Amino acid sequence: MLNFVLEFEKVISKWPDNTPWTIAQLADYTNSSISVAVDAVSTSLNREFDIQETISLAEGKQILTTLRDRMSRQLEHRQRKIQADRDAAMRAYDLTMDSIRVSQQAKDFRTAYKTLSYFVGRYEKNIDVHLLVSLCGDCIRLGQKASANVQELGSWMRKAIETAAVSTHSDTIEDALDFLDTYGDLFKADSNGVGGKILNNALNVLQIPAMDCNLITEWNQLNNQLRPTQF
């Protein structure tokens, strides 16, 4: 039920004002079973519901308030754990950055790249989206200096773009477009065509989020600038 509550919060934020949804739809949108959705709705609104009955946005907000009150201890425990994990990640981040600076001063870019790659792989779920996107850029820069191939560098491009796109917030989509603008020429210059495919996929991932966030003009500019004619 905790997972349902967390996913239901996201559903509420995207729910159109005058569009009722069935319980079956709510189960689908929250990646929950029908039985969990029926139980959540029925117990919150104090009557039995059929899976094809519709729920209004107002009722959805009532359901969420009731569930959050009922599960306040679990939600508080989860939030404390999230904060503890974030604190641990930032302590590790500070140590990692110190280590990377030492490696860079020694021109040991391979060690610097491996150190940062390990940190991102270990803590990516515990750091802010903006920081993660920024670190993916650092991985591209260090990876290039460490002679990583385009396909490996592309994995950092893909992680940054997909991470930002999933968040669906305009500021993170703008971050992703800026990221693509900053590093796109590196992949466009690849003569083997791998970089072109990476750019093509990144542009495709960002097109709909850019439209949703009124950033399609910026996307079009990048598309014209970076879209390979052949890949």
Secondary structure as UniProt FT lines:
FT   HELIX           2..14
FT   TURN            17..18
FT   STRAND          21..22
FT   HELIX           23..29
FT   TURN            30..31
FT   HELIX           34..45
FT   TURN            51..52
FT   STRAND          54..55
FT   HELIX           57..70
FT   HELIX           72..105
FT   TURN            106..107
FT   HELIX           109..123
FT   HELIX           124..126
FT   HELIX           129..145
FT   TURN            146..147
FT   HELIX           150..167
FT   HELIX           170..188
FT   TURN            191..192
FT   HELIX           194..212
FT   TURN            213..214
FT   HELIX           216..226
//
